[in-house]
Amino acid sequence: MRVEPQQLKLFLLDSGLATSKDIENAGKKAEKEKKDLGEVLVSEGKLSQDDLSRLQAYILGIPFVSLEKEKIDLSILSLIPEPIARSHNIVAYKKRENELEVAMLDPQDLETIDFIKKKLNLKVLSRLTDPNSIKSVLSQYQKTLQAEFGDIVKQEVESFKIVREEGTGLENEDLKKLAEDLPIVRIVDTLLRHAILQRASDIHIEPMEKEVVVRYRIDGILHDAMVLPVKVASGIIARIKILSNLKVDEKRLPQDGRFKIETPDEKVSFRVSTLPVYNGEKAVLRLLPENSKGFTLEGLGFTAEQIETVHYAVKRPVGMILATGPTGSGKTTTLYTVLDILNTPEVNISTIEDPIEYQMPRINQTQVKPDIGLTFANGLRTLVRQDPDIIMVGEIRDNETAALGINAALTGHLVLSTLHTNSAAGAIPRLLDMKVEPFLLASTLAIIIAQRLVRRLCDSKEKYYLSKDQLKNLGKEVDLDRMLQFLKAEKVIAPSAGWDEVPFYNPKPSKESPDGYKSRVGIHEVLKVTETIKSLLMSNISSDAIEKQAKEEGMMTMLEDGIVKSAQGITTIEEILRVTRE
């Protein structure tokens, strides 16, 4: 089903959903790239997908339904088998006696409607929906696997037998056969699929004396996922090693590898690390969804003022942008988002990374390989001879890389990198410790971004206001008067409001989110290296003094940014304090 472009243009103008200039520009792009007008308007942010779908439904005279946040009853959902639902973008969501309401992207797909009608012997009422609704409901088919997961593993483990004498080891060939054994293959596949479904960032497979514990890190917190019999440990590790192209028979040394799998919805890379432990080998798998497109600074949690400061640095042709924070705080994602802003045909962008987490088109990405001498420092030396405009160094780990990065910024390049420090101001003494000359640092540093990731509250949450004791305790963490000014500046509260009118929220557990949280968002501090900061830097002054000056110049700290997000209902004060306390 397709609404004609001319018809869509008229209705868009009549409804005021888009300006004539936006429609004209999108029309030219749609014609050039052979895309739909509506699709182009949505991709450029000129029109929301929901508004487009509703307008199309109105033009075609078909009811529109949004199912993005709806939980469909399993008995109704399963009336249409998953393969048909997925291939024809059609889902069942409501049933009344002899009528079945279905949501689809093409309500005039009469062949599919007729097939369902005959199969179920029900009257089928078609409704138009949007791609996000279809994706959300299709994921609910997979969620039914969770209930079956325990039984699947149990059946496979029972059918899995290792015939060997006590005390003897498995040879290389035996391990390879074991890794290809159907029960082991199914167990590992189920573990991986389940982790993707749970939005896990890491899988930990930990051998104990009498069992194997599998844990998933979800939204930064480790959760026990399942316990398996110890007899499958060798097979699971061997299977993961084969997928990652590692040495199956090497159990004495740590190994690192990588593999990729595809689901109907996304591609996911797994970064694998194995480590000998007392009871065998432990494996940790980092999940890296290959969907680097679509990140925006707003989506990552930056405020309007922070984005303005980032854009100030991005527009400079030379200099250094640093992202700091502990492992897993989203530094690389922030830098990829900045690279996405910079990625135009007019510039050459080269990176040296360990590992390459997201593959980006039109960017030359190099993976470090220390075992053959390709380190950050050696790779960076070569990159500057590749005529780059913009360079990203995955991490500044040593004096040599720091010196080369500073030199690259001095010689006409924009350099992006990461550093492990607890705050933005802490990056300066860290670089000075790496023997970088203060005057070179003052000449190159543009901004320093420090960040952490906090869990995001679900839609269902409970509002409350701080008591006097709670406010007193909060006053020990932040300057309350300064904090109140930030809340007013971000329009969280009215200009005349006081602390008794500042709302905060508690998580409200639900079936979908047992702890009341879902996904994560960043809290940031963006330190702009102004002339005043440069003079302090030259004086070799402490990070506390630099942070104090930056705050006087208007910098919002991570803790302050977090409290603003707490008052906006994005997260909780407890979550902010959990990640910011050192």
N, C-alpha and C positions, 0 to 999 in steps of 0.2 A: 504494500500500500504506500502511495506516495502523494503528497500534496504538491501541486504544481508550484514552481518558484514564484511565478507572477501572482498567483492566488495568495501565497504566503506573504509576499511583500505587502499587498493591499491590506491584509488583516493585521500585520505587524504595525503598519503605520496607523491604521484605524484604532488599534488598541493602545498605542503609545508605548509598546514594549521595547521598541528600538527606534533610533533616529533615522531619518532618510539617508544621512551621510554614512552611518554604520552599515545600513542595508546595501547601499551602493558599493562601498568598499568590499563588503563580504561577498556581494554578487560577482564582482570581478575576480576575486580570489577563488570562489566556488567554480566559476567557469574555467579558470586557468588550471586548477588542480583537479577538476572533474569530481567535485564533491557537492553534497546538498547544501543549499543556502543556510538552512537551520543548523546543520552540523558545524559550519564555519562560524556562525554567530556564537554558538555555544562554546566552541574551542577558544575563541578570542575573548570570552567573558562578557560579551555584549548582551547575552540572553541566557537565562538559566535553563537547564534541561527540563525542569518541571514546567516552566512557563511554555516552552516549545511544545512539549507533549500535550499539555492542556489545550493549547491553541489548535494543534493538529486535530485533536479529538472534536473540538468545537466545529472546525471547518468541515470535517467528515460526518458530523452528526452522530458520533459514537461516544458513549459514556467513557470517561477517563477514570482510572483507579491507580493510586500510588500504594505500593506494597513494601516500600523500602524498609519500614520499621514495623511491619506486621509479622506476627508469628502465626504460621498456617498450621492448622490441625493436621497431624500426620496422616490420619485416615482419609482426609480430603486430598492432601498433597499427593499421596501415593496412587490416587485414581488414574493419574497420567504418569506412565513410567518415565523414569529419569532420562533415558536416552532420547525419547520423543520430546520431552520438555526442553532438553538442552539443544537438540538439533533444530527444533521448530520455534524456539523462544515462546513457549506457551505453558502456563501453569494454572492448575485448579486452585481456587482459594475460597469458594463458598458453595454450599450445597443446600437446596431446599426441596424435599420430597423428590420430584422427578426432574428438577432443574439443576444444572451445574453452571456456575459462573466461572469463566476462564479469563485470565489476563494475558494479552499477547502483544507483540510488536507489530504484527500485521493481521488485524481482525478480518481481512478479506482473504485470508488463506483458507479458502472453503474446503479444500481437500483434507487438510488436517482436522478441521472442525467436524467434517462428515465422518472421518475415521473414528474420532473420539465418540461421536454421537452413536455410531453403530456398535462400537465396542462396549460402551457403558449402558446403552439403551436409555439415555437421558437427553433431555432438551438442553442444548448448549447455548449459553448466552455469552457472546464475546465482548470483551472490554479492551480498550487501548491502554497500554501502560508504557513505562519508559525503561531503558536498558538497566538503570540502577536497581529498579524494582525486580526485574527478571533475575539479575545477578544475585540479589539478596535472597530471593526465594529458592533459586537453584542451590545455594549454599546450604539451605535447610535440608535438602536431600542428603548431603554429606554428613550433616550433624547427626543423622540417624545412625551413622556408622559407629558413633561413640558408644552407643548402648550395646552394639554387637562386639565391640573391640575385645573386651575381656574374654568372651566365648571363642573368638577367632584365635587369639593367642593360646588359650587353653587347649583347643583342639590341635593346633599345630605342634605345641610342645609335647602333647601326649603321643603324637605320631612320630616325634623326632627321637632317634636313639643313636647314641655313639657307642659303638662296640670297641672297647679297648681295655687293656688290663690296667689295674690301678697303678699309678706311678709312672706309666709310660707317656711320652709326649706324642703329639701328632706331627707327622712329617709334612713337608711343604705340599706335596701332592694331595695328602689327606685333607689338609686345610682348604685347598682349592675346591676339592669335591664337596667338602662340608659347606663352603660358602655358596655353592650352587645348588645345594639341597633345597627342594621346594619349600619345606616348612620354614627354613631360615630366610629364604627369599621373601616369603609372604610376611613373616614377622617384621623384617626390616622395612619392607614397603609400607606396611601398616603403621609402623612407628613414624616414618617420614611423612606420610599423608596426614596422619593425626596431628603432627607438630605444625604442619602448614595450616591445617584447619583451626587449630587453637591459637594461631598468630604468635607462635613461639619464636623467640630470637635465637635460642640455643637449645640443643639436646645434650644432656649429660648421661652417659651410659657407664655406670660405676659398679665394678664387680666387688661383691662382699664374700665372706667365707662360704655362706650357704645360699646366696641369691644374687641376682643382678638388679640393681635399682636404676630405673630410668626416670630422669627428672627433666621437666621443660621450664625454661625461663620465659615467663609471660609478663609483659609490661614491667620488666626489670626485676621481678620476684621469682625465685625458684619454687616450683611446685612438684611434689611427687606425682608422677604420671602412672607408673605401674611397677610391679615387682615380678621378675621372671625367674624361673629355676636356673640355678648356677650352671647346669649342663648345656645351656644354649649360649653361654658367654663367648666361648671360642668361635662358634659359628657366626654370631652377630658381628664381632670385631673383624673376623676374616672377610665377611661379606662387605662391610664398610671399606676395608682396605682394598678389596678388588674394585669396588665402585670408584675409589679415589686414586687408583693406579699406584698403590703403595706396595712395599714388599710384605707379602703375607707371612713369611717365616721369620721376619725381624721383630723380635719381641723385647730385645734388650735396650733399644734406643727409641727415643721419641721420633715420630714421623708426622709430616704435614702434607696434606693433599687437598684435592678439590674435585667435585663433580656437580652435575647439573641435572635436574629433572623438570619435566613440563607437566602441568595440570591443564585441564580445559580452560582455566581462567588466567594462569600466569606461569612464568618461568621462575624457578628458584635455584640459586647456586648454593651448594653446601661447602663450607670451608671446614676441613677435617683436621683434628689434632689428636694423635694417640700418644699415650704416656704410660710407661711401665709403673705399676703400683704393687703393693704387697700381695694382693690376691689375683694378679693377672695384668690386664691392660685396660686403662680407662680411655674412652673416646669422648671427645666433645665436638659437636657439629654446630657451626654458626650458620644460621639461615640468612641468605641475602637475596630478597626478592629483586628480580631484575626489572624494576619499574621506576627507574630514576626520573623518568618524565613525570610531570605533574606536581613536583615539589615546588612550593612557593615560600618566600620568607614569611608571608602572613600565615600560611598553613603550618609552618614550623613553630609559630608562637611568638614571632618578633612583633614588637609594638610599632606604631607608625613612626615614632621618633627614632627608634633603633634602625628601622628600614632606611630612613633618610640618611642616617650616619653610614650604613653599609653602602648605599648608593654613592655617597660622597667618595668613598674609597675605591669603589668599582669603576667610577668614571675617570680615575687617574690612570695615565698610561704606564706609570712606574710606581714602585713602592712595594710594601709587604703587608699582607692581610693574614693575621694569625687566628686560629680557632683553638681554644684551650679547654681542658676538662679531663676527667678520668676516662679510662677505657669504657666504651659503651654509652657515652654521653651524647652521641649524635654529631660529633665534630665533622666527620667525613661527609655526612649527609648535608650539613650546612655548606661545606665547601663545594660539593657537587651542585647544590642549588645556585650558588654564586657563579659557578662555571656555566650553568645553564643560561643564566642572564647574559654572560659574556660571550657565549658561543654563537658568533655570527660569521658569515663567510669572509668578512674583512680581516679576521685575526687567525693566527696559528696558535693553537693551544696544545701543549705537551705536558704529560704527567709522568711521575715516577712514583709507584705505589707499592704497598705491601699489606694486603693483597689488593688487586683491582676489584673493588666491591660492586660497582655498577659499570656496565659498559655504555658509553655515551657516543653517539654518532658524531663524526667530524672532529673528534678529539683523539690525539695520538697518545695512547696509554701504554706504559711500560711497567712490567712486573719485576721487582728486584729479585735477584737470585744470588744471595751471598756465597753459596757453595761454589759458584764459578766466578766470583769476583765482581758481580754486578750489584754493588751496594747503592744506597741512596747517594752517597758522595760521588762515586764513579758515574752513576747514571746521570746525575745533575751536571757533571762536567760535560758529558756528551750532549745533553739537552740544549745547553746554551749555544752549541755549534749547529743546532738544527733550525736556526732562524725563528725562534718562537717569539710571540708577543706576550704570551701568558704562560707561566709555569706553575704546576702544582706539585709540591713535594709532600708525599704522604705523611711524613713525620720528621721533625728535627730531633735526631737522637744523640748527636755527638757534636763536638767542636767543629769538625771538618765540614759537616753538612750545614751547620749554622753559618760558618764563614762563607761557604759557596752560595748559600741562599741570599745572604746580605749582599754579596758581590753581584749576584744576578740582578737584584733589585736596583743596585747602584748603576748598572750598565744598561739601563733602558728596558727592563722587564717588569711586569706585574707578577709578583710571586705570592702564591697562597700556600700555607702549610699549617700543620697542627703541632701542639706542644702539650705535654702532660703537666699542667699546673692547676692549682685549685681556684685561682681567680684570674681576672684579666690583668690586674696590676702585677700579680706574681710572675707573669711571663717575662717582665723586664729584668729583674734580678737573675732569673733562670738563664736568660741569654747572656747576661754579663758574666755569670759563672762559666759559661761556655767560651769565655775569652773573646767575646765580640766587643769591639771598641765602642764606648758610649757614643762618640760623635758619629760613628757609622750607623748605629741603631737609631739615633735621633734623625738622621738623614733619610732613613728608609721606612721605618714603621709608620703605617697609616692608621690602622685600627686593630684592636685586639678584642676578640669575641670570646667570652667565657660562658659555658652553658652546662646544664644538667637536664635530664629527662624526668618528668614526673607523670604519674598516672592520671589519666583524664576521667572525670566523673561521668557516669552514665546519665541519660536524660532524666531518670527518676532519682531525685536527691531530696534531702531534707534541709530546709532553710533554718538558720538560727542566728541569734545576735550574741556578741560577746558579753559575758558578765564582767563585773568590776575586777574580779580576781584574774579572769582570763586576759582582760585588757592589760592588767598590771604585768602579767607574765610575758605578753607580747611586747610590752615596752622594754623588757630586758633584751629583746632580740633586735628591735629596730627603733628608730626615732619616730615616735607616734605623730608628732606634728608634721614632720617631713613626709611621712607615709600618707597622712590625710591629704596633703597637697597633691600627691601623685594620684590618689583615688579621684580627686576632683578633676585633675587635668585629663585623666582617662575617661571622664564622664561616667564613672561607676556610681557616684552619688552626686546630689545637687550641690551647687557652690556654697550653700549655707548650712549643709548637713554636718553633723558631728559623728563620733564613733558609735553612738547608740543607734544610728541609722545605717551603719555599714553591714550588709548581709554577708553571712558565710554559710557554708553548706557541708553536710555530712553525707557519706555514701549511703545509698539505700539498696541493699542486696536484692537481687531478683534471680529468676531461673536462668536468664541469659548471662548475668554477671553476678556470681555468688558473692563477690566482695564489693560490688557496687561501682567498680572501675572498668573502663574499656579503652584500650589504646593509650598512647602517651603523647605528651606535648612538651616542647622545650621551654625552659626559663633561662633568660639570658642577661648578661651585662655586656654592653658594647662601649669600650673605652676608646675614645677618639684621641689620638696623640697630637694635642694642640701645642702651641709654642710654649705655654707654661709647663706642660708635662715634659716637653723636650728639655727645658732648662733644669727641671728637677732630675731628669734622667742623667744629664751631663754632670750633675753634682753627686752622682752615685748614691742617691737617697733611698730609703727603704720603700718596700711595696705599699706599706700602710700609708705613708705620706703621699705616695702617688695616687692611691685610691681615694684618700681624703680630698685631694685637689680635684680629681675627676668628679667626685660627688658634688663638690662646690660648683663645678661647671655644668651640673645637671645630669650626670650619669646615674641611671637607676641600677642598683645592684641586683644580683640574681634573687636574693631573698626578697627585696622590695618588689621585683617583677612577679615573683611567686605569690606574694600577698595580694597584689592587684588581681592576678588570675584566680585566686581563692575567692575574692569578693565578686568576681564576675561569674562564679559558679562553674569554672573550668576544672578546678581541682580543690583540694582541702589544705588547710593550714598544716595539719599533721604530716601530709605528704611533702609539703615544701620543707618543713623542718627536718624531715627524715633524710632528704637528699642534700641539704645545704650544710648540715652540721658536720664538721670535719672530725 
